[in-house]
Amino acid sequence: MTTGTNAESTAEYGYTADKDAYLKRLRRIEGQVRGIARMVEEDKYCIDILTQVAAVNKALHAVSMGLLEEHISHCVVGAAQDAQISGTSDAVQEKVQEATAAIGRLLR
């Protein structure tokens, strides 16, 4: 398993098995955002626009929570399993800190 943001493109992450589903959801969200821009261009009622913005936020939140769950169940658990073999918990601490930081960003 490769870690960090400069990871190789061949790395397998927790979301890999559900990659197509995530991409489908993100494309749907992208379409929703384009729809919101169109609503603004067409001077639609502000409450209707805000309703659509809330729907996009909820959809992005669902994607974020799914990715976070995948990170914990794949990356953190994998690091814990590796730590049992190697006897060092540095990788586990790193993965937990990554998850904690991600949760903090989501809560802002």
C-alpha positions in Angstrom: 0.0 0.0 0.0 1.4 3.4 -1.0 0.8 6.4 1.3 0.7 10.2 0.9 -0.4 12.5 -1.8 2.5 11.7 -4.2 1.5 8.0 -4.3 2.0 6.0 -7.4 -1.0 5.8 -9.7 -1.1 2.0 -9.4 -1.7 2.1 -5.6 -4.8 0.4 -4.3 -6.8 2.4 -1.8 -9.8 1.5 0.2 -12.2 3.1 -2.3 -10.7 1.2 -5.3 -13.4 -1.4 -5.3 -16.1 1.3 -5.3 -14.3 3.7 -7.6 -16.9 3.5 -10.4 -19.7 4.3 -7.9 -17.7 7.2 -6.5 -17.1 8.6 -9.9 -20.8 8.2 -10.9 -21.8 10.1 -7.7 -19.2 12.8 -8.3 -20.3 13.3 -11.9 -23.9 13.6 -10.7 -22.8 16.3 -8.2 -20.9 18.0 -10.9 -24.1 18.2 -12.9 -25.9 19.6 -9.9 -23.3 22.3 -9.6 -23.7 23.2 -13.2 -27.5 23.3 -12.7 -27.0 25.8 -9.8 -24.8 28.0 -12.0 -27.6 27.9 -14.7 -30.1 28.8 -12.0 -28.1 31.9 -11.1 -27.6 32.8 -14.7 -31.4 32.6 -15.2 -32.1 34.7 -12.1 -34.0 31.9 -10.3 -35.5 32.4 -6.8 -32.7 32.5 -4.2 -34.4 30.0 -1.9 -34.6 27.5 -4.8 -30.9 28.0 -5.4 -30.1 27.6 -1.7 -32.1 24.3 -1.7 -29.9 23.0 -4.5 -26.7 24.1 -2.8 -27.8 22.3 0.3 -28.4 19.1 -1.8 -24.9 19.4 -3.3 -23.4 19.8 0.2 -25.3 16.8 1.5 -24.1 14.7 -1.5 -20.5 15.8 -1.1 -20.8 15.0 2.6 -22.0 11.5 1.8 -19.0 11.0 -0.6 -16.6 12.3 2.1 -18.0 10.0 4.8 -17.7 7.1 2.4 -14.1 7.9 1.6 -13.4 8.4 5.3 -14.9 5.0 6.1 -12.9 3.4 3.4 -9.7 5.0 4.7 -10.3 3.7 8.2 -11.4 0.2 7.2 -8.6 -0.3 4.6 -5.7 2.0 5.3 -5.8 2.2 9.1 -6.7 -1.4 9.6 -4.0 -2.4 7.1 -1.5 -0.4 8.9 -2.5 -2.0 12.2 -2.1 -5.5 10.6 1.3 -4.5 9.3 2.2 -3.2 12.7 1.5 -6.6 14.3 4.0 -8.1 11.9 6.7 -5.4 12.1 6.3 -4.6 15.8 6.2 -0.8 15.1 3.1 1.3 15.3 4.4 4.4 13.5 2.4 3.7 10.3 -0.8 3.2 12.4 -0.3 6.6 14.2 0.3 8.3 10.8 -3.0 6.8 9.4 -5.0 7.7 12.5 -3.6 11.3 12.3 -4.5 11.5 8.6 -8.1 10.4 9.5 -8.3 12.8 12.4 -7.1 15.7 10.2 -9.6 14.7 7.5 -12.5 14.7 10.1 -11.3 18.1 11.3 -11.5 19.5 7.8 -15.0 18.0 7.3 -16.2 19.6 10.5 -15.1 23.1 9.6 
